[in-house]
């Protein structure tokens, strides 16, 4: 694909929000005689810093639209430990939309979708609005490997042992300096490089919030006492300490979580003696722990980037937001960022994006992150051993016996209750559409290519000049209680109705000008 063919002008933010980081980029800045300027060439359309789940997912989404992508990952080897994480319902739906779910399930274990909120043990309510009403526990390195493999199969380039060391953006592109001294030119740069994001820091985007007040030790190790003794002691301690558990992991290994004695430098890993000391302090015994597989610590720092976009540089995943791991939302939130951003950034690169499309990334995802930060703050308070929070926890435990309360909290954690503000309309507008039955199978099977979809029950509407970006299925028997829906590539409902002119207006809003 010849980058000189892509002549899309930057949106309003591109020219008004330039930021200088290092170096000089006069060669990328537009001249006064713009009409006489030779077309610029770029090494890549998008450079992504970080090949974790967010970066790998974003790369794959961009490649579905033939965008030239380079992903830079500073680590040369996979992490030395295997942490089990959970894919919640919305993330499972996204994997199904791209044909990845079966591969994920081969490596994971399903568990009921209950007990998420503040570890309050309540079963999931009946008839959750998803074809995948469960949590999939899966090793995080496996998720990363599968998503990276998917991106590479689609044509993304991934370089390990290489990171962004500096960049500068201009009106039409970004020059990126790599840690090995190489210089590359790209149309856009996306920081998916974690909570200590180099891209965010160089960009000068604020990261307000609260530092860690509490720290927790987590690791996997063998124990020296019987399982029955461990289970009895854990049950006793968890009456008052929710941040404490020893769970069998297989082959005599236990996952161990215990409150740390103080907040310390997270760059310094804890020692086995730290675990022994804290286990004795909390439980009165260290359970004879020995032979650790891995040891780590995490805090409850909570921060949210002021902005997700400055000109041609964007942030996603932990680079844009961090929060305590309670509820297991972090990885899911990042993957969902990538799913929202991917098709919009691809549209900008390919030249058909409406003027404000890329701005909707922050408009939609920033409030979602705010909500996640708030619910993790609330959950952390409910883990406190103080009398006040414990009383609130008992009250909430009672309230969760009401189906509406339990359902609301599970939908919040699992991200299936999100509704983007797309204007006035039926409640379904702005929400994701579940995987409904169709005459051709299931809805999500039609979304593997990352395109929009018109689902028409009237048999008289058409996508017309948008057929290069939007697919169409006419199915009067579709399991919908509305005449027609227009789905964005991320599966959210962009329009509901039965009028062709109204449909055309919304196609223009989300998919740009039609091809004549």
C-alpha positions, 0 to 999 in steps of 0.5 A: 500500500502506497502511503502517498495515496492517503491524502486525508487532512487532519481533523481540527485537533491535528493542526491546533494541538501540536506538541514538540517533544525533541528535535526539529521536524521542519521537513514535516511542517506544511509550507505556505505554498501548500499546493506546490508541496510534494507528497510526503512519504512515511515509513508507517501509517501508525506506530504503536508503543507497547505490545501488551493486550492493548497495543496488539489488539489495536494493531490487529484492528488497524490491519483489518483496514490495510493500515501499515502498522509497527508495534514497538515492545521494549521487552525482549522476553515474555514475563517470567511469571504467569498471572491469571487474568479474567476476560469479562463479558464485553471483552469475550464479545469483542473476541467473538466479533473478530473470530478469536474467542475459540482460540482464547477458550482453548487456553482458559477456564470458564467461571460463573459471572458472579462475586466480582464487585468488591469480592462480595460472594453473590451468584450472577443473576439469571439471563444476563444480556450476553451470549457469553455470561461468564468470566474466562480465566486465562494466563495473561502471557497467553492473551498477549501471545494470541493477540500479537500472533493475530496482529502479525498474521494480519500483516502488522510488524512487531519489534521486540527490544525496542522502544520510543525514546522521543518524537515530534509531531507536525501538521501531517505526521510524527517523527519518532526516535527509537531507543536504538537510534533509528528515526522513523516517520509515521502519520500517527503515534499511539502510546500503549506503553503502560502506566509509566508511559514514556509517550504520555510523559513526553507528550506532557499530558497530565495524569492526575489522581491519587498515589497508592495508599495501600499495597498488596503482595501477590505471588505464587509459591509452594506451602508447607502445611496441609490444604485443610489447615490453609482453607480453615485459616483463610476462611477465618482471616477473610472475615475481616481481611478481604485482601488475603487469600491462599488459593491452590494453583495446581502441583502443590503451588498456591497463589498468595495475596496478603496486605503489605506492611507499607507502600514501597518502591514498586520497581523493587520486587518483594522477597519471600521473606516479605511474604513470610513476615506479612503472613505471620502478621496477618494470619499468625503463620507463614504456612511454610511458604517456599520455592516461589515461582514469582513475586510482585506487589501492586498498589491502589494508585488511581489516575486518569490522563487529562486527554487521550489525544494531542494532535497525531499522538494518542493514548490507550490502555494503562497509558491513559488510566490506572486503577487498583486491580479489584474487579479485574477490569484493567486489561479489559478496559485497555482492549476495549479502548483499542477496539473503539480507537482502531476503526476510527484511526484507520478511517483517518488514515484511509481518508474517509473519516468524518471531520470529528470521528477521531475526537469521539475516541476520547469523548466515548472512552474517557467517561468509561474510564472515569466510571471504572476508576470510581467503582474501583475506588468504591471497591477498595473502600469496601475492602477496608478493615475499619468499622465504617467501611465494614458496615457499608459492606454488610449493607451492600451485601444485603442490597445485592440480594435484589436482582436489580442491584446485583445485575447493575454491578455485574454489568458495570464490571463486565462493561455490557452496560455501557451506553455511548452518548450518541444523541437522543433516541431509543435506549438501544442507541449507543449500546452494544448489540448482543450476539443475536440469531440471524438467518446466516447464523450469529451476528458476531460472525458477520463482524470479523472484517471490522466493517460497519453493518446495516441489519435491515428487517424492512427489506427496502434499505441500502448502504448505497455508496458506503458499501466499501465500508459498510456491509448489509444483511437483509433479514426480516426474521432477525431477533430484533424489536426495531426495524433496522440498526446500523452497527459500527465496527465496534458493535455499538448501535449508531442508528435505529429506524426505517427511513432511507434519508435518515440512514444516509445522514447517519452513514455520513456521520460515522462513515464519511462521504459516499462513493459516487 
